[in-house]
Amino acid sequence: MSTSAPLLVDDGAPKTDGTEYRSVLGKLQYLSLTRPDIIYAVNKLTQFNTFPSVAHWQAVKRLLRYLKETFLSILSTDLATFSYTKLGDINDRRSISGYIIFLGITPISWCSRKQPTVSRCSTEAEYRAVASALSETN
């Protein structure tokens, strides 16, 4: 969405029928489950469901053009896994580990929790975090 011209509820532009506008935005909301890059724009556009104006329709069309242009660029079956470890909490000395797994640009699994046992060194804590992440990918 363009950041140069804010979308307003009463922007002086003629109002249009909201039925088709709401229908298109419903489909875009469903699509945003697999396209996190459009979540903000769709959320912003749904604020004008009641009385959309021509300017709001133009913003929807701009978003649809963006989707058309980026369709092939997000079709990726690359699986990427990232893990992290924060060594030893001050109170109970257990490390915190976590991971996130992406399919293309979409996160499909994530977790962050304290490890069940105390690790003696950072390498051991990191090994447990990686093992937890890899067990999730299988």
C-alpha positions in Angstrom: 0.0 0.0 0.0 1.1 3.5 -0.7 2.2 5.4 2.4 2.1 8.8 0.7 -1.7 9.2 0.8 -3.5 7.9 3.9 -6.9 6.2 3.6 -9.6 8.0 5.4 -13.2 7.0 6.3 -14.5 10.3 4.9 -12.1 11.3 2.1 -14.7 13.2 0.1 -14.7 10.6 -2.7 -18.0 9.1 -3.9 -19.1 6.0 -1.9 -19.6 2.7 -3.6 -21.6 -0.5 -2.8 -19.8 -2.4 -0.1 -21.1 -5.8 -1.0 -18.5 -6.6 -3.6 -15.8 -4.8 -1.6 -16.5 -7.0 1.4 -16.5 -10.1 -0.8 -13.1 -9.3 -2.3 -11.6 -8.5 1.2 -12.9 -11.8 2.6 -11.0 -13.6 -0.1 -7.9 -11.5 0.6 -8.2 -12.3 4.3 -8.3 -16.0 3.5 -5.3 -15.6 1.1 -3.4 -13.8 3.9 -3.2 -17.1 5.8 -0.5 -18.2 3.3 0.8 -14.7 2.3 1.9 -12.9 5.5 3.3 -10.0 3.4 -0.3 -8.8 2.7 -1.7 -9.0 6.3 -1.1 -5.3 7.1 -2.7 -4.1 3.9 -5.7 -6.3 4.2 -6.2 -5.3 7.8 -6.1 -1.7 6.9 -8.5 -2.1 4.0 -11.1 -4.0 6.2 -11.5 -0.8 8.3 -13.6 0.7 5.4 -16.0 -2.2 5.0 -19.2 -0.2 5.7 -18.9 2.6 3.2 -15.9 2.1 0.8 -15.0 4.9 -1.5 -13.4 4.9 -4.9 -10.0 5.5 -3.2 -10.5 2.4 -1.1 -11.2 0.4 -4.3 -8.1 1.8 -5.9 -6.1 0.5 -2.9 -7.7 -2.9 -3.3 -6.8 -3.0 -7.0 -3.2 -1.9 -6.1 -3.0 -4.9 -3.7 -4.4 -7.2 -6.3 -1.7 -6.0 -8.8 0.9 -6.6 -6.2 -0.3 -10.2 -5.8 -0.3 -10.7 -9.5 3.3 -9.4 -9.8 4.7 -11.4 -6.8 2.8 -14.7 -7.4 5.7 -16.7 -8.8 8.3 -15.1 -6.5 6.8 -16.6 -3.4 6.2 -20.1 -4.8 9.1 -21.7 -3.0 9.3 -25.1 -1.5 12.5 -24.3 0.4 12.4 -25.5 4.0 14.5 -23.4 6.4 14.9 -24.1 10.1 16.4 -21.6 12.6 17.1 -22.3 16.2 18.4 -20.3 19.1 19.5 -20.8 22.7 19.7 -18.5 25.7 22.1 -20.1 28.2 21.1 -20.6 31.8 18.3 -18.6 33.5 19.5 -16.8 36.6 16.9 -18.5 38.9 16.9 -22.2 37.9 19.9 -22.4 35.5 17.9 -24.0 32.7 18.5 -22.8 29.2 15.8 -21.4 26.9 15.7 -22.8 23.4 13.5 -22.2 20.4 13.1 -22.7 16.8 11.1 -21.6 13.8 10.6 -23.5 10.5 9.7 -21.8 7.3 8.3 -23.2 4.1 9.2 -20.5 1.6 8.4 -17.3 3.4 5.6 -18.8 5.6 6.4 -19.9 9.1 4.9 -23.4 9.6 6.1 -24.4 13.0 7.7 -22.6 16.0 8.4 -23.2 19.6 10.2 -21.5 22.5 10.6 -23.1 26.0 12.9 -23.9 28.8 15.0 -27.0 28.4 14.0 -29.8 30.9 17.5 -30.2 32.3 20.4 -27.9 33.2 23.1 -27.8 30.5 26.7 -27.7 31.6 27.9 -25.6 28.7 26.6 -23.6 25.8 27.4 -26.3 23.3 25.2 -28.7 25.1 22.3 -26.3 25.3 22.7 -25.4 21.6 22.8 -29.1 20.7 19.5 -29.7 22.5 17.9 -26.7 20.7 19.1 -28.0 17.3 17.9 -31.6 18.1 14.5 -30.2 19.1 14.2 -28.3 15.8 15.3 -31.2 13.7 12.9 -33.6 15.4 10.1 -31.3 14.4 11.1 -31.3 10.7 10.9 -35.1 10.4 
